[in-house]
Amino acid sequence: MSRAGRGRQKTACPEIGALMRYDERVVRVVAEARGQRVIIESIDEDGRAFRSAVKWVNLVPLPAQLF
């Protein structure tokens, strides 16, 4: 059986500046990192902004309508 027939889709890096969901937080993609990771920026409970590197597959696009 050839590899082309398998159902795995290739994921694409989200656009810089895109709003996405990471776990329960809404985050903004700041930059692309290596190893299928991106740098995200989010706000914690105290209102401080922080950045972290996460894998693309853990980011979910926001629905078209937020409210």
PQR file of N, CA, C, O and H, with PARSE charges and radii, in Angstrom:
ATOM      1  N   MET A   1       0.839  -1.177   0.000 -0.4000 1.5000
ATOM      2  CA  MET A   1       0.000   0.000   0.000 -0.0000 2.0000
ATOM      3  C   MET A   1       0.885   1.242   0.000  0.5500 1.7000
ATOM      4  O   MET A   1       1.841   1.330   0.770 -0.5500 1.4000
ATOM      5  N   SER A   2       0.568   2.184  -0.852 -0.4000 1.5000
ATOM      6  CA  SER A   2       1.391   3.390  -0.954 -0.0000 2.0000
ATOM      7  C   SER A   2       1.066   4.374   0.164  0.5500 1.7000
ATOM      8  O   SER A   2      -0.018   4.343   0.745 -0.5500 1.4000
ATOM      9  H   SER A   2      -0.208   2.113  -1.478  0.4000 1.0000
ATOM     10  N   ARG A   3       2.009   5.230   0.445 -0.4000 1.5000
ATOM     11  CA  ARG A   3       1.816   6.229   1.490 -0.0000 2.0000
ATOM     12  C   ARG A   3       0.834   7.316   1.061  0.5500 1.7000
ATOM     13  O   ARG A   3       0.218   7.947   1.920 -0.5500 1.4000
ATOM     14  H   ARG A   3       2.890   5.255  -0.028  0.4000 1.0000
ATOM     15  N   ALA A   4       0.671   7.550  -0.226 -0.4000 1.5000
ATOM     16  CA  ALA A   4      -0.200   8.614  -0.708 -0.0000 2.0000
ATOM     17  C   ALA A   4      -1.662   8.345  -0.381  0.5500 1.7000
ATOM     18  O   ALA A   4      -2.449   9.288  -0.300 -0.5500 1.4000
ATOM     19  H   ALA A   4       1.172   7.037  -0.923  0.4000 1.0000
ATOM     20  N   GLY A   5      -2.045   7.104  -0.193 -0.4000 1.5000
ATOM     21  CA  GLY A   5      -3.427   6.764   0.061 -0.0000 2.0000
ATOM     22  C   GLY A   5      -3.854   6.879   1.508  0.5500 1.7000
ATOM     23  O   GLY A   5      -5.030   6.686   1.816 -0.5500 1.4000
ATOM     24  H   GLY A   5      -1.405   6.338  -0.258  0.4000 1.0000
ATOM     25  N   ARG A   6      -2.958   7.179   2.380 -0.4000 1.5000
ATOM     26  CA  ARG A   6      -3.298   7.271   3.800 -0.0000 2.0000
ATOM     27  C   ARG A   6      -3.969   8.598   4.116  0.5500 1.7000
ATOM     28  O   ARG A   6      -3.804   9.570   3.379 -0.5500 1.4000
ATOM     29  H   ARG A   6      -2.002   7.335   2.130  0.4000 1.0000
ATOM     30  N   GLY A   7      -4.712   8.645   5.191 -0.4000 1.5000
ATOM     31  CA  GLY A   7      -5.566   9.795   5.496 -0.0000 2.0000
ATOM     32  C   GLY A   7      -4.928  10.906   6.290  0.5500 1.7000
ATOM     33  O   GLY A   7      -5.652  11.770   6.783 -0.5500 1.4000
ATOM     34  H   GLY A   7      -4.846   7.855   5.790  0.4000 1.0000
ATOM     35  N   ARG A   8      -3.648  10.941   6.442 -0.4000 1.5000
ATOM     36  CA  ARG A   8      -3.016  11.989   7.245 -0.0000 2.0000
ATOM     37  C   ARG A   8      -2.903  13.276   6.441  0.5500 1.7000
ATOM     38  O   ARG A   8      -2.397  13.277   5.319 -0.5500 1.4000
ATOM     39  H   ARG A   8      -3.060  10.239   6.041  0.4000 1.0000
ATOM     40  N   GLN A   9      -3.379  14.372   7.025 -0.4000 1.5000
ATOM     41  CA  GLN A   9      -3.299  15.666   6.349 -0.0000 2.0000
ATOM     42  C   GLN A   9      -2.085  16.428   6.840  0.5500 1.7000
ATOM     43  O   GLN A   9      -1.700  16.322   8.004 -0.5500 1.4000
ATOM     44  H   GLN A   9      -3.790  14.371   7.936  0.4000 1.0000
ATOM     45  N   LYS A  10      -1.488  17.192   5.952 -0.4000 1.5000
ATOM     46  CA  LYS A  10      -0.354  18.024   6.323 -0.0000 2.0000
ATOM     47  C   LYS A  10      -0.893  19.322   6.896  0.5500 1.7000
ATOM     48  O   LYS A  10      -1.705  19.997   6.263 -0.5500 1.4000
ATOM     49  H   LYS A  10      -1.800  17.278   5.006  0.4000 1.0000
ATOM     50  N   THR A  11      -0.439  19.674   8.101 -0.4000 1.5000
ATOM     51  CA  THR A  11      -0.896  20.905   8.722 -0.0000 2.0000
ATOM     52  C   THR A  11      -0.056  22.075   8.234  0.5500 1.7000
ATOM     53  O   THR A  11       1.116  21.922   7.890 -0.5500 1.4000
ATOM     54  H   THR A  11       0.221  19.126   8.615  0.4000 1.0000
ATOM     55  N   ALA A  12      -0.672  23.225   8.214 -0.4000 1.5000
ATOM     56  CA  ALA A  12       0.025  24.427   7.771 -0.0000 2.0000
ATOM     57  C   ALA A  12       0.200  25.354   8.958  0.5500 1.7000
ATOM     58  O   ALA A  12      -0.622  25.375   9.873 -0.5500 1.4000
ATOM     59  H   ALA A  12      -1.624  23.349   8.493  0.4000 1.0000
ATOM     60  N   CYS A  13       1.256  26.101   8.932 -0.4000 1.5000
ATOM     61  CA  CYS A  13       1.525  27.065  10.000 -0.0000 2.0000
ATOM     62  C   CYS A  13       0.477  28.177   9.943  0.5500 1.7000
ATOM     63  O   CYS A  13       0.196  28.698   8.863 -0.5500 1.4000
ATOM     64  H   CYS A  13       1.924  26.084   8.188  0.4000 1.0000
ATOM     65  N   PRO A  14      -0.100  28.546  11.077 -0.5600 1.5000
ATOM     66  CA  PRO A  14      -1.074  29.645  11.072  0.2800 2.0000
ATOM     67  C   PRO A  14      -0.398  30.969  10.709  0.5500 1.7000
ATOM     68  O   PRO A  14       0.803  31.145  10.912 -0.5500 1.4000
ATOM     69  N   GLU A  15      -1.184  31.880  10.176 -0.4000 1.5000
ATOM     70  CA  GLU A  15      -0.652  33.188   9.787 -0.0000 2.0000
ATOM     71  C   GLU A  15      -0.251  33.992  11.023  0.5500 1.7000
ATOM     72  O   GLU A  15      -0.849  33.857  12.090 -0.5500 1.4000
ATOM     73  H   GLU A  15      -2.160  31.736  10.011  0.4000 1.0000
ATOM     74  N   ILE A  16       0.761  34.821  10.860 -0.4000 1.5000
ATOM     75  CA  ILE A  16       1.206  35.702  11.937 -0.0000 2.0000
ATOM     76  C   ILE A  16       0.092  36.712  12.215  0.5500 1.7000
ATOM     77  O   ILE A  16      -0.463  37.302  11.288 -0.5500 1.4000
ATOM     78  H   ILE A  16       1.247  34.931   9.993  0.4000 1.0000
ATOM     79  N   GLY A  17      -0.227  36.904  13.476 -0.4000 1.5000
ATOM     80  CA  GLY A  17      -1.284  37.827  13.861 -0.0000 2.0000
ATOM     81  C   GLY A  17      -2.656  37.182  13.986  0.5500 1.7000
ATOM     82  O   GLY A  17      -3.606  37.843  14.406 -0.5500 1.4000
ATOM     83  H   GLY A  17       0.224  36.424  14.229  0.4000 1.0000
ATOM     84  N   ALA A  18      -2.780  35.909  13.632 -0.4000 1.5000
ATOM     85  CA  ALA A  18      -4.070  35.225  13.697 -0.0000 2.0000
ATOM     86  C   ALA A  18      -4.466  34.970  15.150  0.5500 1.7000
ATOM     87  O   ALA A  18      -3.623  34.659  15.991 -0.5500 1.4000
ATOM     88  H   ALA A  18      -2.008  35.372  13.290  0.4000 1.0000
ATOM     89  N   LEU A  19      -5.756  35.107  15.429 -0.4000 1.5000
ATOM     90  CA  LEU A  19      -6.287  34.758  16.743 -0.0000 2.0000
ATOM     91  C   LEU A  19      -6.717  33.298  16.708  0.5500 1.7000
ATOM     92  O   LEU A  19      -7.429  32.872  15.799 -0.5500 1.4000
ATOM     93  H   LEU A  19      -6.441  35.359  14.746  0.4000 1.0000
ATOM     94  N   MET A  20      -6.277  32.533  17.709 -0.4000 1.5000
ATOM     95  CA  MET A  20      -6.573  31.107  17.740 -0.0000 2.0000
ATOM     96  C   MET A  20      -6.882  30.700  19.175  0.5500 1.7000
ATOM     97  O   MET A  20      -6.708  31.484  20.107 -0.5500 1.4000
ATOM     98  H   MET A  20      -5.698  32.879  18.448  0.4000 1.0000
ATOM     99  N   ARG A  21      -7.338  29.479  19.336 -0.4000 1.5000
ATOM    100  CA  ARG A  21      -7.617  28.951  20.665 -0.0000 2.0000
ATOM    101  C   ARG A  21      -6.542  27.945  21.026  0.5500 1.7000
ATOM    102  O   ARG A  21      -6.218  27.059  20.236 -0.5500 1.4000
ATOM    103  H   ARG A  21      -7.480  28.842  18.578  0.4000 1.0000
ATOM    104  N   TYR A  22      -5.987  28.088  22.232 -0.4000 1.5000
ATOM    105  CA  TYR A  22      -5.016  27.140  22.778 -0.0000 2.0000
ATOM    106  C   TYR A  22      -5.538  26.715  24.139  0.5500 1.7000
ATOM    107  O   TYR A  22      -5.571  27.516  25.072 -0.5500 1.4000
ATOM    108  H   TYR A  22      -6.250  28.808  22.873  0.4000 1.0000
ATOM    109  N   ASP A  23      -5.946  25.460  24.256 -0.4000 1.5000
ATOM    110  CA  ASP A  23      -6.647  24.959  25.445 -0.0000 2.0000
ATOM    111  C   ASP A  23      -7.881  25.830  25.682  0.5500 1.7000
ATOM    112  O   ASP A  23      -8.780  25.854  24.841 -0.5500 1.4000
ATOM    113  H   ASP A  23      -5.919  24.809  23.497  0.4000 1.0000
ATOM    114  N   GLU A  24      -7.944  26.538  26.795 -0.4000 1.5000
ATOM    115  CA  GLU A  24      -9.104  27.378  27.099 -0.0000 2.0000
ATOM    116  C   GLU A  24      -8.844  28.854  26.823  0.5500 1.7000
ATOM    117  O   GLU A  24      -9.715  29.690  27.063 -0.5500 1.4000
ATOM    118  H   GLU A  24      -7.214  26.519  27.478  0.4000 1.0000
ATOM    119  N   ARG A  25      -7.653  29.185  26.320 -0.4000 1.5000
ATOM    120  CA  ARG A  25      -7.286  30.589  26.117 -0.0000 2.0000
ATOM    121  C   ARG A  25      -7.388  30.977  24.651  0.5500 1.7000
ATOM    122  O   ARG A  25      -7.186  30.153  23.759 -0.5500 1.4000
ATOM    123  H   ARG A  25      -6.945  28.506  26.124  0.4000 1.0000
ATOM    124  N   VAL A  26      -7.703  32.244  24.418 -0.4000 1.5000
ATOM    125  CA  VAL A  26      -7.615  32.822  23.083 -0.0000 2.0000
ATOM    126  C   VAL A  26      -6.254  33.478  22.994  0.5500 1.7000
ATOM    127  O   VAL A  26      -5.900  34.296  23.843 -0.5500 1.4000
ATOM    128  H   VAL A  26      -7.867  32.913  25.142  0.4000 1.0000
ATOM    129  N   VAL A  27      -5.478  33.123  21.963 -0.4000 1.5000
ATOM    130  CA  VAL A  27      -4.100  33.603  21.841 -0.0000 2.0000
ATOM    131  C   VAL A  27      -3.892  34.229  20.470  0.5500 1.7000
ATOM    132  O   VAL A  27      -4.684  34.028  19.550 -0.5500 1.4000
ATOM    133  H   VAL A  27      -5.765  32.458  21.274  0.4000 1.0000
ATOM    134  N   ARG A  28      -2.811  34.991  20.355 -0.4000 1.5000
ATOM    135  CA  ARG A  28      -2.418  35.580  19.074 -0.0000 2.0000
ATOM    136  C   ARG A  28      -1.095  34.973  18.661  0.5500 1.7000
ATOM    137  O   ARG A  28      -0.176  34.863  19.473 -0.5500 1.4000
ATOM    138  H   ARG A  28      -2.167  35.154  21.103  0.4000 1.0000
ATOM    139  N   VAL A  29      -0.993  34.576  17.391 -0.4000 1.5000
ATOM    140  CA  VAL A  29       0.252  34.023  16.866 -0.0000 2.0000
ATOM    141  C   VAL A  29       1.195  35.180  16.582  0.5500 1.7000
ATOM    142  O   VAL A  29       0.853  36.102  15.842 -0.5500 1.4000
ATOM    143  H   VAL A  29      -1.739  34.666  16.732  0.4000 1.0000
ATOM    144  N   VAL A  30       2.396  35.128  17.179 -0.4000 1.5000
ATOM    145  CA  VAL A  30       3.351  36.228  17.072 -0.0000 2.0000
ATOM    146  C   VAL A  30       4.424  35.922  16.031  0.5500 1.7000
ATOM    147  O   VAL A  30       4.787  36.797  15.245 -0.5500 1.4000
ATOM    148  H   VAL A  30       2.674  34.379  17.780  0.4000 1.0000
ATOM    149  N   ALA A  31       4.939  34.686  16.017 -0.4000 1.5000
ATOM    150  CA  ALA A  31       6.037  34.348  15.109 -0.0000 2.0000
ATOM    151  C   ALA A  31       6.069  32.837  14.893  0.5500 1.7000
ATOM    152  O   ALA A  31       5.482  32.064  15.649 -0.5500 1.4000
ATOM    153  H   ALA A  31       4.645  33.975  16.655  0.4000 1.0000
ATOM    154  N   GLU A  32       6.765  32.452  13.848 -0.4000 1.5000
ATOM    155  CA  GLU A  32       6.974  31.037  13.573 -0.0000 2.0000
ATOM    156  C   GLU A  32       8.309  30.618  14.187  0.5500 1.7000
ATOM    157  O   GLU A  32       9.313  31.318  14.054 -0.5500 1.4000
ATOM    158  H   GLU A  32       7.242  33.080  13.234  0.4000 1.0000
ATOM    159  N   ALA A  33       8.304  29.477  14.855 -0.4000 1.5000
ATOM    160  CA  ALA A  33       9.532  28.937  15.436 -0.0000 2.0000
ATOM    161  C   ALA A  33       9.895  27.657  14.688  0.5500 1.7000
ATOM    162  O   ALA A  33       9.263  27.334  13.682 -0.5500 1.4000
ATOM    163  H   ALA A  33       7.488  28.908  14.963  0.4000 1.0000
ATOM    164  N   ARG A  34      10.903  26.925  15.161 -0.4000 1.5000
ATOM    165  CA  ARG A  34      11.259  25.698  14.460 -0.0000 2.0000
ATOM    166  C   ARG A  34      10.554  24.488  15.043  0.5500 1.7000
ATOM    167  O   ARG A  34       9.985  24.533  16.134 -0.5500 1.4000
ATOM    168  H   ARG A  34      11.416  27.188  15.977  0.4000 1.0000
ATOM    169  N   GLY A  35      10.610  23.408  14.282 -0.4000 1.5000
ATOM    170  CA  GLY A  35      10.038  22.157  14.730 -0.0000 2.0000
ATOM    171  C   GLY A  35       8.518  22.166  14.810  0.5500 1.7000
ATOM    172  O   GLY A  35       7.946  21.636  15.763 -0.5500 1.4000
ATOM    173  H   GLY A  35      11.072  23.372  13.396  0.4000 1.0000
ATOM    174  N   GLN A  36       7.864  22.754  13.832 -0.4000 1.5000
ATOM    175  CA  GLN A  36       6.403  22.871  13.784 -0.0000 2.0000
ATOM    176  C   GLN A  36       5.848  23.540  15.034  0.5500 1.7000
ATOM    177  O   GLN A  36       4.849  23.091  15.596 -0.5500 1.4000
ATOM    178  H   GLN A  36       8.328  23.184  13.058  0.4000 1.0000
ATOM    179  N   ARG A  37       6.492  24.597  15.459 -0.4000 1.5000
ATOM    180  CA  ARG A  37       6.053  25.368  16.611 -0.0000 2.0000
ATOM    181  C   ARG A  37       5.879  26.828  16.218  0.5500 1.7000
ATOM    182  O   ARG A  37       6.488  27.315  15.266 -0.5500 1.4000
ATOM    183  H   ARG A  37       7.303  24.961  15.002  0.4000 1.0000
ATOM    184  N   VAL A  38       5.040  27.502  16.969 -0.4000 1.5000
ATOM    185  CA  VAL A  38       4.849  28.942  16.801 -0.0000 2.0000
ATOM    186  C   VAL A  38       4.954  29.608  18.164  0.5500 1.7000
ATOM    187  O   VAL A  38       4.753  28.968  19.196 -0.5500 1.4000
ATOM    188  H   VAL A  38       4.544  27.107  17.743  0.4000 1.0000
ATOM    189  N   ILE A  39       5.268  30.894  18.160 -0.4000 1.5000
ATOM    190  CA  ILE A  39       5.293  31.690  19.376 -0.0000 2.0000
ATOM    191  C   ILE A  39       3.922  32.338  19.499  0.5500 1.7000
ATOM    192  O   ILE A  39       3.450  32.997  18.573 -0.5500 1.4000
ATOM    193  H   ILE A  39       5.431  31.414  17.322  0.4000 1.0000
ATOM    194  N   ILE A  40       3.285  32.143  20.652 -0.4000 1.5000
ATOM    195  CA  ILE A  40       1.976  32.749  20.885 -0.0000 2.0000
ATOM    196  C   ILE A  40       2.081  33.755  22.013  0.5500 1.7000
ATOM    197  O   ILE A  40       2.987  33.689  22.843 -0.5500 1.4000
ATOM    198  H   ILE A  40       3.668  31.607  21.404  0.4000 1.0000
ATOM    199  N   GLU A  41       1.139  34.690  22.031 -0.4000 1.5000
ATOM    200  CA  GLU A  41       1.068  35.677  23.091 -0.0000 2.0000
ATOM    201  C   GLU A  41      -0.331  35.599  23.695  0.5500 1.7000
ATOM    202  O   GLU A  41      -1.329  35.574  22.975 -0.5500 1.4000
ATOM    203  H   GLU A  41       0.403  34.744  21.356  0.4000 1.0000
ATOM    204  N   SER A  42      -0.389  35.562  25.012 -0.4000 1.5000
ATOM    205  CA  SER A  42      -1.686  35.516  25.688 -0.0000 2.0000
ATOM    206  C   SER A  42      -1.617  36.329  26.973  0.5500 1.7000
ATOM    207  O   SER A  42      -0.545  36.768  27.391 -0.5500 1.4000
ATOM    208  H   SER A  42       0.422  35.582  25.596  0.4000 1.0000
ATOM    209  N   ILE A  43      -2.767  36.518  27.585 -0.4000 1.5000
ATOM    210  CA  ILE A  43      -2.891  37.304  28.804 -0.0000 2.0000
ATOM    211  C   ILE A  43      -3.238  36.348  29.941  0.5500 1.7000
ATOM    212  O   ILE A  43      -4.135  35.516  29.801 -0.5500 1.4000
ATOM    213  H   ILE A  43      -3.637  36.162  27.245  0.4000 1.0000
ATOM    214  N   ASP A  44      -2.529  36.463  31.074 -0.4000 1.5000
ATOM    215  CA  ASP A  44      -2.850  35.596  32.210 -0.0000 2.0000
ATOM    216  C   ASP A  44      -3.924  36.244  33.088  0.5500 1.7000
ATOM    217  O   ASP A  44      -4.437  37.313  32.756 -0.5500 1.4000
ATOM    218  H   ASP A  44      -1.801  37.139  31.188  0.4000 1.0000
ATOM    219  N   GLU A  45      -4.261  35.603  34.197 -0.4000 1.5000
ATOM    220  CA  GLU A  45      -5.329  36.083  35.077 -0.0000 2.0000
ATOM    221  C   GLU A  45      -5.033  37.453  35.676  0.5500 1.7000
ATOM    222  O   GLU A  45      -5.958  38.199  35.996 -0.5500 1.4000
ATOM    223  H   GLU A  45      -3.845  34.734  34.466  0.4000 1.0000
ATOM    224  N   ASP A  46      -3.755  37.792  35.831 -0.4000 1.5000
ATOM    225  CA  ASP A  46      -3.366  39.082  36.404 -0.0000 2.0000
ATOM    226  C   ASP A  46      -3.307  40.202  35.371  0.5500 1.7000
ATOM    227  O   ASP A  46      -3.045  41.353  35.721 -0.5500 1.4000
ATOM    228  H   ASP A  46      -3.004  37.186  35.570  0.4000 1.0000
ATOM    229  N   GLY A  47      -3.547  39.877  34.107 -0.4000 1.5000
ATOM    230  CA  GLY A  47      -3.523  40.886  33.062 -0.0000 2.0000
ATOM    231  C   GLY A  47      -2.161  41.090  32.423  0.5500 1.7000
ATOM    232  O   GLY A  47      -1.987  42.006  31.619 -0.5500 1.4000
ATOM    233  H   GLY A  47      -3.759  38.943  33.823  0.4000 1.0000
ATOM    234  N   ARG A  48      -1.190  40.250  32.769 -0.4000 1.5000
ATOM    235  CA  ARG A  48       0.149  40.358  32.177 -0.0000 2.0000
ATOM    236  C   ARG A  48       0.221  39.546  30.892  0.5500 1.7000
ATOM    237  O   ARG A  48      -0.277  38.422  30.828 -0.5500 1.4000
ATOM    238  H   ARG A  48      -1.331  39.506  33.423  0.4000 1.0000
ATOM    239  N   ALA A  49       0.843  40.120  29.873 -0.4000 1.5000
ATOM    240  CA  ALA A  49       1.027  39.412  28.600 -0.0000 2.0000
ATOM    241  C   ALA A  49       2.282  38.547  28.700  0.5500 1.7000
ATOM    242  O   ALA A  49       3.304  38.977  29.235 -0.5500 1.4000
ATOM    243  H   ALA A  49       1.247  41.033  29.925  0.4000 1.0000
ATOM    244  N   PHE A  50       2.194  37.337  28.183 -0.4000 1.5000
ATOM    245  CA  PHE A  50       3.376  36.482  28.153 -0.0000 2.0000
ATOM    246  C   PHE A  50       3.391  35.704  26.848  0.5500 1.7000
ATOM    247  O   PHE A  50       2.357  35.505  26.210 -0.5500 1.4000
ATOM    248  H   PHE A  50       1.364  36.987  27.748  0.4000 1.0000
ATOM    249  N   ARG A  51       4.579  35.271  26.466 -0.4000 1.5000
ATOM    250  CA  ARG A  51       4.777  34.530  25.220 -0.0000 2.0000
ATOM    251  C   ARG A  51       5.277  33.135  25.528  0.5500 1.7000
ATOM    252  O   ARG A  51       6.010  32.917  26.492 -0.5500 1.4000
ATOM    253  H   ARG A  51       5.419  35.433  26.984  0.4000 1.0000
ATOM    254  N   SER A  52       4.867  32.189  24.687 -0.4000 1.5000
ATOM    255  CA  SER A  52       5.336  30.816  24.831 -0.0000 2.0000
ATOM    256  C   SER A  52       5.327  30.154  23.464  0.5500 1.7000
ATOM    257  O   SER A  52       4.656  30.614  22.540 -0.5500 1.4000
ATOM    258  H   SER A  52       4.271  32.366  23.903  0.4000 1.0000
ATOM    259  N   ALA A  53       6.083  29.064  23.348 -0.4000 1.5000
ATOM    260  CA  ALA A  53       6.152  28.309  22.096 -0.0000 2.0000
ATOM    261  C   ALA A  53       5.268  27.075  22.233  0.5500 1.7000
ATOM    262  O   ALA A  53       5.372  26.333  23.210 -0.5500 1.4000
ATOM    263  H   ALA A  53       6.627  28.690  24.099  0.4000 1.0000
ATOM    264  N   VAL A  54       4.397  26.860  21.247 -0.4000 1.5000
ATOM    265  CA  VAL A  54       3.514  25.696  21.242 -0.0000 2.0000
ATOM    266  C   VAL A  54       3.527  25.067  19.853  0.5500 1.7000
ATOM    267  O   VAL A  54       3.907  25.713  18.876 -0.5500 1.4000
ATOM    268  H   VAL A  54       4.313  27.462  20.454  0.4000 1.0000
ATOM    269  N   LYS A  55       3.112  23.812  19.769 -0.4000 1.5000
ATOM    270  CA  LYS A  55       3.031  23.133  18.473 -0.0000 2.0000
ATOM    271  C   LYS A  55       1.782  23.573  17.724  0.5500 1.7000
ATOM    272  O   LYS A  55       0.753  23.888  18.322 -0.5500 1.4000
ATOM    273  H   LYS A  55       2.803  23.287  20.563  0.4000 1.0000
ATOM    274  N   TRP A  56       1.900  23.588  16.383 -0.4000 1.5000
ATOM    275  CA  TRP A  56       0.784  23.985  15.524 -0.0000 2.0000
ATOM    276  C   TRP A  56      -0.453  23.145  15.781  0.5500 1.7000
ATOM    277  O   TRP A  56      -1.565  23.673  15.814 -0.5500 1.4000
ATOM    278  H   TRP A  56       2.736  23.332  15.898  0.4000 1.0000
ATOM    279  N   VAL A  57      -0.274  21.847  15.962 -0.4000 1.5000
ATOM    280  CA  VAL A  57      -1.427  20.946  16.069 -0.0000 2.0000
ATOM    281  C   VAL A  57      -2.263  21.232  17.310  0.5500 1.7000
ATOM    282  O   VAL A  57      -3.413  20.798  17.382 -0.5500 1.4000
ATOM    283  H   VAL A  57       0.629  21.418  15.934  0.4000 1.0000
ATOM    284  N   ASN A  58      -1.719  21.947  18.284 -0.4000 1.5000
ATOM    285  CA  ASN A  58      -2.468  22.271  19.494 -0.0000 2.0000
ATOM    286  C   ASN A  58      -3.273  23.561  19.366  0.5500 1.7000
ATOM    287  O   ASN A  58      -4.012  23.917  20.283 -0.5500 1.4000
ATOM    288  H   ASN A  58      -0.785  22.300  18.226  0.4000 1.0000
ATOM    289  N   LEU A  59      -3.140  24.258  18.253 -0.4000 1.5000
ATOM    290  CA  LEU A  59      -3.895  25.485  18.024 -0.0000 2.0000
ATOM    291  C   LEU A  59      -5.140  25.175  17.201  0.5500 1.7000
ATOM    292  O   LEU A  59      -5.085  24.419  16.230 -0.5500 1.4000
ATOM    293  H   LEU A  59      -2.539  23.968  17.508  0.4000 1.0000
ATOM    294  N   VAL A  60      -6.263  25.768  17.601 -0.4000 1.5000
ATOM    295  CA  VAL A  60      -7.529  25.565  16.904 -0.0000 2.0000
ATOM    296  C   VAL A  60      -8.035  26.924  16.436  0.5500 1.7000
ATOM    297  O   VAL A  60      -8.043  27.877  17.215 -0.5500 1.4000
ATOM    298  H   VAL A  60      -6.307  26.382  18.390  0.4000 1.0000
ATOM    299  N   PRO A  61      -8.458  27.032  15.172 -0.5600 1.5000
ATOM    300  CA  PRO A  61      -8.981  28.319  14.702  0.2800 2.0000
ATOM    301  C   PRO A  61     -10.241  28.713  15.477  0.5500 1.7000
ATOM    302  O   PRO A  61     -11.019  27.855  15.895 -0.5500 1.4000
ATOM    303  N   LEU A  62     -10.427  30.007  15.661 -0.4000 1.5000
ATOM    304  CA  LEU A  62     -11.637  30.498  16.306 -0.0000 2.0000
ATOM    305  C   LEU A  62     -12.817  30.371  15.349  0.5500 1.7000
ATOM    306  O   LEU A  62     -12.636  30.414  14.132 -0.5500 1.4000
ATOM    307  H   LEU A  62      -9.795  30.704  15.322  0.4000 1.0000
ATOM    308  N   PRO A  63     -14.020  30.216  15.889 -0.5600 1.5000
ATOM    309  CA  PRO A  63     -15.182  30.206  15.009  0.2800 2.0000
ATOM    310  C   PRO A  63     -15.350  31.563  14.346  0.5500 1.7000
ATOM    311  O   PRO A  63     -14.768  32.554  14.788 -0.5500 1.4000
ATOM    312  N   ALA A  64     -16.136  31.607  13.300 -0.4000 1.5000
ATOM    313  CA  ALA A  64     -16.311  32.845  12.519 -0.0000 2.0000
ATOM    314  C   ALA A  64     -16.932  33.950  13.353  0.5500 1.7000
ATOM    315  O   ALA A  64     -16.628  35.123  13.136 -0.5500 1.4000
ATOM    316  H   ALA A  64     -16.609  30.802  12.941  0.4000 1.0000
ATOM    317  N   GLN A  65     -17.792  33.608  14.301 -0.4000 1.5000
ATOM    318  CA  GLN A  65     -18.464  34.616  15.105 -0.0000 2.0000
ATOM    319  C   GLN A  65     -18.104  34.403  16.568  0.5500 1.7000
ATOM    320  O   GLN A  65     -18.319  33.317  17.106 -0.5500 1.4000
ATOM    321  H   GLN A  65     -18.039  32.655  14.477  0.4000 1.0000
ATOM    322  N   LEU A  66     -17.561  35.425  17.217 -0.4000 1.5000
ATOM    323  CA  LEU A  66     -17.144  35.308  18.608 -0.0000 2.0000
ATOM    324  C   LEU A  66     -18.288  35.510  19.589  0.5500 1.7000
ATOM    325  O   LEU A  66     -18.308  34.872  20.642 -0.5500 1.4000
ATOM    326  H   LEU A  66     -17.386  36.308  16.781  0.4000 1.0000
ATOM    327  N   PHE A  67     -19.242  36.379  19.273 -0.4000 1.5000
ATOM    328  CA  PHE A  67     -20.317  36.706  20.217 -0.0000 2.0000
ATOM    329  C   PHE A  67     -21.651  36.297  19.673  0.5500 1.7000
ATOM    330  O   PHE A  67     -22.673  36.494  20.331 -0.5500 1.4000
ATOM    331  H   PHE A  67     -19.226  36.897  18.418  0.4000 1.0000
TER
END
